[in-house]
């Protein structure tokens, strides 16, 4: 079988067309324009809001005009992650889907994230609009921008932009689940300013790279014990002992992705270089043993480098590592009444340095998730306090509330009934630790009845992202039947 033969063909046709158009977060305009042009070419209402959100409308089927109105909702952007050594440019290059060589029942990309999160959702909505045989009530599609980096599109949705009262969020990642709640999220950014010091001749400089980690989604993969490359790097550097200087440090590329790689340029007194190198290698061996079975690809690369023109001073370098190692990170708490569900977590998603005049600025972006808004606030304050001790004034560019489950939802009851009739089993009804735009919508549109669904996607937000091909067919069959019943 080749890609063009996958079923349902209409859905996959749209997904592969989406893959051709670059659409990482903050760069969804081309995809939005493509979708608007496609819809107008078919006589559908199509508009783009000031925030870039796309709204499409299709009139109800004859005799179905009196329905409450249904909104199919997905996000346009994808997380841009590529494998080490890849030359992929997400601003220009297309995603190249392929069958997983290890298991052709799954589809993945060639060295990058696939964008099934949330390209499958967008593609399924477009396929529904194109289906002239499906009976439905008043139908709208909402495709939001920048879901993956702050949900700014959902936040900017104009109050009267939509007419429907039922929303199907098509951003689910398990074909056997119906999601009716999600954790709240908070992003906190700290910039720490250090005086730039001149490098000395008595210092040996080394480049240290952490690589080979699995990474993954900071929501759905945070409980899998995967290591954070930036924090492993801080631990390694701390093993060097006194007298080191940091020339630069960097790791991670997105708040909602667990960093797979990190690197630093570090200066060590030349007289201690051999001892420091041995300490680094010893600490790396200890880390490798700890990660066996959960992140076995961990490796470091160490090589001599030329001295930078300036660096962070010795004491300040030590204080920076202490702060990084002090922040809460990873899985922090499980739900007490739902033992399989993560309650709270934190992820140091981006770390980097930049020179500004006679200062070196270290920027750290952390995403905190929790189903408890008070717990989310407490964790965020712990993160921020560690950086405030170094003189930072943290800011919060995005805060999203939790979406509280509604077990009495009529939409949930109907969805469970339809799923049971189609597949002969009960769906799993759950809440997710990952963020969903329903959390943003709930306080603004309290009358909406909402549920989230989707196919089975594994390892989103990493180059290992893949989607179960057969689950896409089951999900689409379920979606169509549910739409017909609403």
Secondary structure, DSSP 8 states (H G I E B T S, - for coil): --GGG-SSHHHHHHHHHHHHS--BTT--HHHHHHHHHHHHHTT-EEEE-TTS-EEEEE---TT-TTS--EEEEEES-B---B-TT----TTT----EEEETTEEEEEEESSB---HHHHHHHHHHHHHHH-TT---SSEEEEEES-TTTT-HHHHT--TTS---SEEEE-----TTEEEEEE-EEEEEEEEEEEEEEE--TTEEEEEEEEE----EETTTTGGGT---HHHHHHHHHHTT-TT-EEEEEEE-S-TTEE---EEEEEEEEGGGHHHHHHHHHHHHHHHHHHHTTTSTT-EEEEEE----SEEE-HHHHHHHHHHHHHS--EEEEE-SSSTTSEEEEEEEEEEEEEEETTEEEEEEEEEEEESSHHHHHHHHHHHHHHHHTTT---EEEEEE--B---TT-HHHHHHHHHHHHHHSS--EEEEESS--THHHHHHH-TT-EEEE----EESTTSTT-EEEHHHHHHHHHHHHHHHHH-
